[in-house]
């Protein structure tokens, strides 16, 4: 791979506004109680399934026991998937207040890329990070920015994973994270060489619960966009089918502008 990162897309034009702040705050207020009420019976189901599985030990001789064990494991996987959907929903709906502090964005992203490196290696994806060392210290919520970028990177790895090449058959799959200073904003590119996204879907993928992947919650990309917007920034997708995608996250260096009293 060349030392020069790929050319990025231009800055976007303004897009239509999403849900109002008041609406999202109301959603966040009810999310905790709703998740709690659903998680309790799921936890009971999980414990019951574990106890049932013990009644049908591994290596049972009769086919009926083996079949029952397979069904119990399938139910356990579905319970786990529902718990993950609840966690994703809580992350999306629960963003109500930013914990802003001065931070080095490059250092934040170095930690995220280091965390995801083993997963990229497992999936046969080459991970590269190109930091802009001219980026100044910024005001941001470090935990939420990490979550947004991690969501984008995981989305890229999951899109490329089915394309894992056989040895010597095609160029390696690549995931590139890059930072750049653009005026009063920091720009983060998350670029992959995956299958790409059809032009008609580059906005729809940010809709809540829309997912092009079997088993996906449909909340990872909406959560990333909401984190960007809460910071006063934006998130866009530029993609070409068959060549890959570039998810571009812009964040203002000084964080979100103060909202007027009573603004939505």
C-alpha positions as CSV (number, residue, x, y, z in Angstrom):
1,X,0.0,0.0,0.0
2,X,1.3,3.5,-0.8
3,X,2.2,5.9,2.0
4,X,-0.1,8.4,0.4
5,X,-3.7,8.1,1.7
6,X,-6.4,8.1,-1.0
7,X,-8.0,11.3,-2.1
8,X,-11.1,12.2,-0.1
9,X,-14.5,13.5,-1.1
10,X,-15.3,17.2,-0.9
11,X,-17.2,18.8,2.0
12,X,-21.0,18.4,1.8
13,X,-23.8,20.8,1.3
14,X,-26.2,21.2,4.2
15,X,-28.7,18.5,4.6
16,X,-32.3,18.5,5.9
17,X,-32.7,18.5,9.7
18,X,-33.3,15.3,11.5
19,X,-35.4,14.8,14.7
20,X,-35.7,17.8,17.0
21,X,-33.5,17.9,20.1
22,X,-36.7,17.9,22.3
23,X,-37.9,14.8,20.6
24,X,-34.6,13.0,21.1
25,X,-34.5,14.1,24.7
26,X,-37.9,12.6,25.2
27,X,-36.8,9.4,23.5
28,X,-33.8,9.3,25.8
29,X,-35.9,9.9,28.9
30,X,-38.1,6.8,28.2
31,X,-35.4,4.6,26.8
32,X,-33.9,3.6,30.1
33,X,-37.2,2.5,31.6
34,X,-38.2,0.7,28.5
35,X,-34.9,-1.2,28.2
36,X,-35.1,-2.2,31.8
37,X,-38.6,-3.6,31.4
38,X,-37.5,-5.7,28.4
39,X,-34.1,-6.7,29.7
40,X,-35.6,-8.3,32.9
41,X,-37.6,-11.1,31.1
42,X,-34.7,-11.6,28.7
43,X,-32.3,-12.2,31.6
44,X,-34.8,-14.7,33.0
45,X,-35.0,-16.5,29.6
46,X,-31.2,-16.6,29.4
47,X,-30.8,-18.2,32.8
48,X,-33.7,-20.7,32.1
49,X,-32.1,-21.7,28.8
50,X,-28.7,-22.3,30.5
51,X,-30.4,-24.6,33.0
52,X,-32.2,-26.4,30.3
53,X,-29.0,-26.9,28.3
54,X,-27.5,-28.6,31.4
55,X,-30.3,-31.2,31.2
56,X,-29.0,-32.2,27.7
57,X,-25.3,-32.7,28.1
58,X,-22.8,-32.5,25.2
59,X,-22.3,-35.8,23.5
60,X,-25.6,-37.3,24.4
61,X,-26.1,-40.5,22.5
62,X,-29.8,-40.1,21.4
63,X,-30.8,-37.9,18.5
64,X,-33.6,-36.3,20.5
65,X,-31.3,-34.9,23.1
66,X,-28.9,-33.6,20.5
67,X,-31.7,-31.9,18.6
68,X,-33.1,-30.3,21.7
69,X,-29.6,-29.0,22.6
70,X,-29.3,-27.4,19.2
71,X,-32.6,-25.7,19.6
72,X,-31.7,-24.4,23.0
73,X,-28.5,-22.9,21.6
74,X,-30.4,-21.3,18.8
75,X,-32.8,-19.6,21.3
76,X,-29.8,-18.5,23.4
77,X,-28.3,-16.8,20.4
78,X,-31.5,-15.0,19.7
79,X,-31.8,-13.8,23.3
80,X,-28.2,-12.5,23.0
81,X,-29.1,-10.7,19.8
82,X,-32.1,-9.0,21.4
83,X,-29.9,-7.9,24.3
84,X,-27.4,-6.4,21.8
85,X,-30.3,-4.5,20.0
86,X,-31.4,-3.1,23.4
87,X,-27.8,-1.9,24.1
88,X,-27.6,-0.3,20.7
89,X,-31.0,1.4,21.2
90,X,-29.9,2.7,24.6
91,X,-26.7,4.1,23.1
92,X,-28.7,5.9,20.4
93,X,-31.6,7.2,22.5
94,X,-29.5,7.9,25.6
95,X,-27.3,10.7,24.2
96,X,-28.7,13.7,26.0
97,X,-25.7,15.6,27.4
98,X,-22.1,15.9,26.1
99,X,-19.2,15.6,28.5
100,X,-17.0,18.1,26.7
101,X,-13.3,18.4,27.4
102,X,-10.1,19.3,25.6
103,X,-8.6,16.3,23.9
104,X,-6.2,15.2,21.2
105,X,-8.3,13.7,18.4
106,X,-5.4,11.8,17.0
107,X,-4.7,10.2,20.3
108,X,-8.4,9.2,20.6
109,X,-8.4,7.6,17.2
110,X,-5.1,5.8,17.8
111,X,-6.7,4.1,20.8
112,X,-9.8,3.1,18.7
113,X,-7.7,1.7,15.9
114,X,-5.5,-0.2,18.3
115,X,-8.6,-1.7,19.9
116,X,-10.0,-2.8,16.6
117,X,-6.8,-4.1,15.1
118,X,-7.2,-7.7,16.3
119,X,-10.7,-7.8,14.7
120,X,-9.4,-6.5,11.4
121,X,-6.6,-9.1,11.4
122,X,-9.1,-11.9,12.1
123,X,-11.3,-10.6,9.2
124,X,-8.3,-10.4,6.8
125,X,-8.5,-6.6,6.6
126,X,-5.4,-4.3,6.6
127,X,-5.9,-1.4,8.9
128,X,-4.0,1.9,8.5
129,X,-4.1,5.2,10.3
130,X,-3.0,8.5,8.8
131,X,-3.1,11.3,11.5
132,X,-2.8,15.0,10.6
133,X,-0.2,16.2,13.1
134,X,-1.3,19.8,12.6
135,X,-4.7,19.1,14.3
136,X,-5.0,21.3,17.4
137,X,-6.4,20.1,20.7
138,X,-10.3,20.1,20.4
139,X,-13.4,20.3,22.6
140,X,-15.2,17.0,22.3
141,X,-16.9,14.1,24.3
142,X,-14.1,11.6,24.0
143,X,-16.2,8.6,24.9
144,X,-18.9,9.4,22.3
145,X,-16.4,10.2,19.5
146,X,-14.8,6.9,20.1
147,X,-18.2,5.2,19.9
148,X,-19.0,7.0,16.6
149,X,-15.7,6.1,14.9
150,X,-15.8,2.5,16.3
151,X,-19.3,2.1,14.8
152,X,-18.0,3.3,11.4
153,X,-15.0,1.0,11.5
154,X,-17.1,-2.0,12.6
155,X,-19.6,-1.3,9.8
156,X,-16.7,-1.3,7.3
157,X,-15.2,-4.5,8.6
158,X,-18.5,-6.3,8.5
159,X,-19.1,-5.1,5.0
160,X,-15.7,-6.4,3.8
161,X,-15.6,-9.7,5.8
162,X,-17.6,-11.8,3.3
163,X,-15.1,-10.6,0.6
164,X,-12.0,-12.0,2.4
165,X,-9.6,-12.9,-0.4
166,X,-7.9,-16.2,-0.9
167,X,-4.2,-16.1,-0.7
168,X,-2.7,-14.3,-3.8
169,X,-6.1,-14.1,-5.6
170,X,-6.8,-10.4,-5.2
171,X,-5.6,-7.2,-3.5
172,X,-6.0,-7.2,0.3
173,X,-9.0,-5.5,1.8
174,X,-8.1,-2.2,3.4
175,X,-9.6,0.0,6.2
176,X,-8.1,3.5,6.3
177,X,-8.7,6.0,9.1
178,X,-7.4,9.5,8.4
179,X,-7.7,12.9,10.1
180,X,-7.3,16.3,8.5
181,X,-7.8,20.0,9.5
182,X,-10.4,21.8,7.4
183,X,-10.7,25.4,8.6
184,X,-12.4,25.4,12.0
185,X,-13.3,21.7,11.7
186,X,-11.5,18.4,12.0
187,X,-12.3,15.9,9.4
188,X,-12.2,12.1,10.0
189,X,-12.3,9.7,7.0
190,X,-13.1,6.1,7.5
191,X,-12.4,4.5,4.1
192,X,-12.9,0.9,3.1
193,X,-12.4,-1.1,-0.1
194,X,-15.6,-3.1,0.4
195,X,-18.5,-3.7,-1.9
196,X,-19.7,-0.1,-1.8
197,X,-23.2,1.3,-1.4
198,X,-25.7,2.1,-4.1
199,X,-26.2,5.9,-4.5
200,X,-29.9,5.6,-3.6
201,X,-28.9,4.1,-0.2
202,X,-26.2,6.5,1.0
203,X,-28.7,8.5,3.0
204,X,-31.1,5.6,3.9
205,X,-28.4,3.7,5.7
206,X,-28.6,6.4,8.4
207,X,-32.3,5.7,9.1
208,X,-33.0,4.1,12.4
209,X,-33.3,0.3,12.1
210,X,-32.3,0.1,8.5
211,X,-29.6,-2.5,7.9
212,X,-28.3,-4.1,4.8
213,X,-26.6,-6.9,6.9
214,X,-28.4,-9.9,8.2
215,X,-28.6,-9.7,12.0
216,X,-27.7,-6.0,12.1
217,X,-29.5,-3.8,14.6
218,X,-29.7,-0.8,12.2
219,X,-28.6,1.6,14.9
220,X,-24.8,1.8,14.5
221,X,-24.7,4.4,11.7
222,X,-27.7,6.5,13.1
223,X,-25.9,6.6,16.4
224,X,-22.6,7.8,14.8
225,X,-24.5,10.5,12.9
226,X,-26.3,11.6,16.0
227,X,-23.0,11.9,17.9
228,X,-21.6,14.0,15.1
229,X,-24.7,16.3,15.1
230,X,-24.7,16.7,18.9
231,X,-21.1,18.0,18.5
232,X,-22.3,20.5,15.9
233,X,-20.8,18.4,13.2
234,X,-22.0,16.1,10.4
235,X,-21.5,12.6,8.9
236,X,-21.8,11.8,5.3
237,X,-21.2,8.7,3.2
238,X,-19.5,8.8,-0.3
239,X,-19.5,5.4,-2.0
240,X,-19.0,3.7,-5.4
241,X,-20.4,0.2,-5.8
242,X,-17.7,-2.3,-6.4
243,X,-14.9,0.0,-5.1
244,X,-15.7,0.9,-1.5
245,X,-17.0,3.7,0.7
246,X,-15.7,6.8,2.5
247,X,-17.6,7.8,5.7
248,X,-16.7,11.4,6.5
249,X,-17.2,12.8,10.0
250,X,-16.7,16.5,10.6
251,X,-16.3,18.0,14.1
252,X,-15.9,21.7,15.0
253,X,-12.7,22.3,16.9
254,X,-14.5,24.2,19.6
255,X,-17.4,21.9,20.0
256,X,-21.1,22.7,19.5
257,X,-22.3,26.3,19.4
258,X,-24.5,27.3,22.4
259,X,-28.1,26.8,21.7
260,X,-30.5,29.8,22.1
261,X,-32.8,29.6,25.1
262,X,-35.8,27.4,24.3
263,X,-34.4,26.2,20.9
264,X,-35.4,22.6,19.9
